[in-house]
Amino acid sequence: MVKVAVNGAGGRMGKALVEMLSLSDQAELTIALERPDSSLIGVDSGELAGIGRNGVAVSVELAAAVGAFDVLIDFSTPTATVANAQLCAEHGKRMVVGTTGFSADQRAAVESLGQHSAVCIASNYATGVNLCFKLAEMAAAVLGDEVDIEIIEAHHRHKVDAPSGTALSLGQAVAKPLGRELEKVAVYGREGQTGARQRDTIGFATVRGGDIVGDHTVLFAADGERIEITHKASSRMAFARGAVRAAIWLAGQRQGLFDMRDVLGLH
């Protein structure tokens, strides 16, 4: 059994990960973590996730328990994830990273873990989303410069970054085969007299509201036809299932920087 630590065990994704690990026959939860000022410290993580007691109490100190886990799954904040990546690097622990909203320096700091151990970083761990990355890349390669490309995403009201990391990954997926640099062609919202749309731009539209788990659409619009590649998540268990799958796969890797498409063999 792969021993797994979960950071942010009291959050929405953390609870889903605790539940998914309880269903796995290849991985088990051994450490559940929360921030130091959390009122959940000491609470049984299974009860917190609504699955009944599992005997793993929520704690705060990862450094004191490095011998109790093989892989850390971290869906928390950029600052906390960077600190945990440094600790994992020091002790040769593997890490599955689902945190988004990194600055360039923070992202580089987390990626550097791959020089010491194995790390998987993905904007989205749902199997279906990663299939959409591949389909979007294929569609862009076939359709070329004959279409306008727009990416529409929707999430719950509590999401703090925009566009979503998944939307940006979709943008990268379509920009690459077209030979475009996303940073130069991305358009994040439109207002006022914007003028005619330039063909090489890739547009992003963001919706925030309610309890939307995550919807993403890549629209390829040409004269006379439209192609849409859409993924809609109805439960965070889709992300948790993929993250646990990644942790099990990562346990077999000695070192390196990977993403979910490596896990699924889609590269």
Secondary structure as UniProt FT lines:
FT   STRAND          2..7
FT   TURN            8..10
FT   HELIX           12..23
FT   STRAND          27..33
FT   TURN            36..37
FT   TURN            39..42
FT   HELIX           45..49
FT   STRAND          57..59
FT   HELIX           63..68
FT   STRAND          71..74
FT   HELIX           78..91
FT   STRAND          94..97
FT   HELIX           104..111
FT   HELIX           112..115
FT   STRAND          118..121
FT   HELIX           127..143
FT   HELIX           144..146
FT   STRAND          148..155
FT   TURN            157..158
FT   HELIX           165..178
FT   HELIX           182..185
FT   STRAND          186..188
FT   TURN            199..200
FT   STRAND          202..208
FT   TURN            210..211
FT   STRAND          214..222
FT   TURN            223..224
FT   STRAND          225..233
FT   HELIX           237..250
FT   TURN            251..252
FT   STRAND          256..258
FT   HELIX           260..264
//
